[in-house]
Amino acid sequence: MNAPANASKLIKGATGDWEIVVGMEIHAQVSSHSKLFSGASTEFGGEPNSHVSLVDAAMPGMLPVINEECVKQAVRTGIGLKAQINHRSTFDRKNYFYPDLPQGYQISQYKSPIVGEGEVIVDVTASEQIVVGIERLHLEQDAGKSLHDQSPTESFVDLNRSGVALMEIVSKPDIRSAEEARAYVTKLRTILRYLGTCDGNMEQGSLRADVNVSVRRPGEPLGTRCEIKNVNSIRFIGQAVDVEARRQIGILEDGGKIDQETRLFDPARGETRSMRSKEEAHDYRYFPDPDLLPLEFDETFVEELARHLPELPDAKKARFMRDYGIASYDAGVLVMERASADFYEAVAKGRDAKAAANWVINELFGRLNKEGLDIASSPVGADQLGAIVDLISEGVISGKIAKDLFEIVWTEGGDPRALVETRGMKQVTDTGAIEAAVDAIIAANPDKVAQAQAKPTMLGWFVGQVMKETGGKANPQSVNELLKRKLGI
């Protein structure tokens, strides 16, 4: 039974509406010091072929030995995805032949994966949430890397990545737009980083997506899908979905049919290109790996791992909404990174939590994004931002002065309270001084007084003039009250 299509997600074609259907296979490199079946280092960026054991190079007689930490990381991830943990799983050989796969096969899991069905709750926009089903998570080896740009006549092979543990996380075809696809990968990456099971560095290749795209008329069965291989940025994932969907719609509307195939996305040209016809499972001649026993563990093993997991994004978000009274979307932004959530909690502790959220999200995150920095590199610490929030709530400075103070702390550092004192930034709360400025402005602008009395929205002009007269230091609330009284509004 097909769920009814969301009209706002449909693409308008020349002959009517089309629905995009997307499923994803995310390859997440397991955070571990050594590879899945060998003791070689997984460190990124070594000299080519410097992290290669005899097992990774497929030397005769070398036998794989499972890395227990990689198993634990897969189970932790399964728990984080609210998924079924399978106490018994098996490893299979997936046979294909390529220069960067020295064994001539990849050790993977086919029929019995370590993790079964789960789900990811995704905030697409401030008002829209979807649930993406997880089909399975299995462990497998990564292949090496072929280098074609080192010589005009030869290709080279770097086996540093060969044998590195990957978790392949397969979603159900529950995604219906490029926006949903981006939001899903962003949320999954957040969960993995909280768990510490994958660092999520897409630019280093430790999180890659194979994106399966098909289109159909709303309510019709699933169409033929094409797989876009190894997309390595969240922005490119969104672009690839849109480009491929429109390509397929164009073919179908011209009376053609979609061939199931593997394609590559070219971001420079904004197009997908055919890579090879799509292989089916039987093309890989899967069979159980004779060198590896079935992987078995009990519920106690799972419970012990679960007991030591950190608070995950969904639980943290719910707690922020409950304890701090902040909106769902704001809480979602704050928990996107574990370090950001910790920073916010340090600012909010014992203060107006909503004001703290506004300052962290709008001022701090806004400036960090503009400067291309992460929270760990912020020139403004949680204690400094907390002091700015305190100064506003105490009425020592206005919101406008606070922004100037934030700028000084960002560029020069220092204690906000001391800066307010030494630089004379306190707002004027002396009603006598404010009243003098109000009287002067009113006396100088009789025509504006008449306009404001006829049209009270003109009050803002007077407020602006008084603030200018006092160098932005007058208490805005006092200014408003005095103007209303003197103008009889």
Secondary structure, DSSP 8 states (H G I E B T S, - for coil): ------GGG-EEETTEEEEEEEEEEEEEE---SB-SSS--B--TT-STTSS--TTTTT-TT------HHHHHHHHHHHHHTT--B-SEE--EEEE---TT-TTSEEEE--SS-SB--EEEEEE-SSS-EEEEEEEEEEEEE---EEE-SS-SS--EEE-TTTT-EEEEEEE-S-B-SHHHHHHHHHHHHHHHHHHTS----GGGTSEEEEEEEEEE-TTS-----EEEEEE-SHHHHHHHHHHHHHHHHHHHHTT-----EEEEEETTTTEEEEEEE---GGGGT-EE-TTS--EE--HHHHHHHHHT----HHHHHHHHHHHH---HHHHHHHTSSHHHHHHHHHHHTTS-HHHHHHIIIIIIIHHHHHHT--GGG-SS-HHHHHHHHHHHHTTSS-HHHHHHHHHHHHHH---HHHHHHHTT---B--HHHHHHHHHHHHHH-HHHHHHHHH-GGGHHHHHHHHHHHTTT-B-HHHHHHHHHHHHT-
